[in-house]
Amino acid sequence: MSTANLRKGDVVLTRQGHRRLWDGRHWRVLCRISNCPAQRQGSLDNKFGLCKKHFTQIELKKFQLSSTNHEQYKQIKIVSEEEKMKTSKRQKLNIIIDQLRYSKTISKSASIE
């Protein structure tokens, strides 16, 4: 692309979809967010293609999503711990009930004789 007919501040869209700003001497690659005038961070091969502000916003959202998933996991884990406690209590009660039944049958059979 010829720079002779470009003026400082012109923005051009490349075939690959990158927005570039002519600063009078060099091409500056801009953030992929359409209205953002900030320069992209990193190389053209950067998979995000974002300025620092938008990159940190996306990373913050990812962190918030992962922390909410973690909270949900903790709640599920707490519920499962409660279920384990209930199950173990049931097992202990069943053992006690079986022992009582067994002792009553022995005492009844002993008293009948």
KOLRODREN-797417 format. One record per residue: x, y negated, z negated of N, C-alpha, C in turn. Coordinates in pm, whole numbers, plus 50000, padded with zeros to 5 digits. Layout:
N
XYZXYZXYZ;...
***
This chain:
113
500855011850000500005000050000500894987650000;500584978350082501374966150094501054956649980;502104951349920501924942049809501904927549857;502094925349985502144911750039500804904650027;499714911950048498394905450044497714906649907;498434911449809497884912649673498284900749587;497384897049498497684886449403497764892349264;498434885149177498564889449039497184891148978;496954902948914495674905648849494724913948934;495094917149058494234925549143494234939849091;493064945949091492914959849048492544968249169;493254979549186493034988349299492725002349246;491805009249313491475022949278492185032349375;492985041649323493745050749408492875062649450;493385070849541492655082749587492425092649474;493365093149380493225102349268492265097149161;491765085049176490825079449081491475070948973;492755068048985493435059648887493225045048922;492975036948821492895022548843494265016748817;494725008148909496035002048894495914986848903;496674980248820496684965548814498024960648867;497984951048959499204945049010499524932948923;500684933148855501024922148765501964912048830;502154913148958503034904049030504364910349065;504774920348988506024927549015505844942649019;505034947948926504874962348912503394966048908;503134978648943501794984148925501674989148783;500604985548717500314990348582499074999148592;499155011248538498015020448542497115017148424;495815015448453494855011348351494125023348291;493505020948179492695030948108491595035948200;491235048648187490215054248277488805049648241;488605043548126487315037548091487135025448182;486015024948252485865015548364486025000848327;485524996348214485584982148180486804978448096;487644987948064488774985347975489964979648055;490454967848017491574961848089492944966048036;492984974647934494244978347871495014988447956;496324988447937497194997448011497135011447952;497195021248040497175035347999498435038747922;498285047647825499425052447747499945065347809;501245066847822501825079147874501935079048025;502235090648081502475091748224501165093948300;501265094348433500095096948515499585111148495;500465120048453500065133948430499345135748298;499255125048221498555125448093497115129748118;496665140248051495325145548079494215136348031;494505127347937493475118347888493365105747973;494495099548004494475087448085493835075648016;493995074647886493325064347808494315054647746;493815042847713494625033447636494655038247491;495455031747411495615036047272494305035347195;493525024847217492265022847145491285034247174;491065037247302490105047647338490605061547300;491915063547308492475076447269492235079047120;492475068847037492275070646892490795072446860;489905065846935488475067646912488065082046940;488575087747049488235101547083488815111146980;490055108846939490675117446838489925116546706;489445104546671488685102746547487375110546555;486695110046670485455117546687485715132446674;486815137346734487155151546723487385155246577;488085146446504488355149146363487065149546284;486165140046312484895139646240484065152046269;484065156446396483335168446431483925180646361;485245181446359485855193046294485625192646144;485595180746084485355180145939483905183645907;482945179845993481555183745967481405198745985;482095204546081482065219146097482645225745974;483695219845920484335225345800483365224845682;482625213645669481645212445561480545222945576;480075225045701479055235145723479595248945688;480845251545724481465264345693481545266245542;481895255445469481975256245324480605259545266;479545253445319478205256145269477815270745295;478155275645414477855289545448478635298745355;479875295245329480715303445242480145303645101;479665292245052479075291444918477835300344912;476995299645015475795307845019476185322545017;477185326245094477585340245098478145344644962;478845335844892479335339044758478165341344663;477125333044676475935334744593475255348144622;475195351644750474605364444788475405376044730;476735374844732477585385244675477305386744526;477145375444457476865375844313475515382844288;474505379344370473185385444354473265400544379;473995404344482474125418444515474795426044402;475855420444348476565427444240475675428144115;474895417844088473975418243974472915429043995;472385429944120471405440244151471985454244129;473215456044175473855469044160474015472644012;474445462843933474605465343789473265468543724;472215461043761470885463743706470385477543746;470625481343871470195494543916470915505643838;472185503543808472925513343729472335514443589;472025503043528471425502943394470055509743395;469245506443498467905512543509468035527643527;468955532043611469165546443631469595553243501;470475546643427470905552343299469745553543202;468885543143197467715543643109466765554843150;466535555943281465645566543329466215580343292;467505581843313468165594643284468075597843135;468305587843052468235590142907466805593442863;465795587342924464415590142888464035604342930;464495608443047464155622143091464815632343002;466025629542958466705638742868465985639242734;465595627642681464915627442551463545633842558;462825632042670461505638542686461655653542694;462645658042772462825672542784463295678642653;464075671242577464555676142447463415676642347;462515667042354461395666742257460355677242291;460215680842418459235690842460459655704542409;460915707442408461395720542366461245721842221;
***
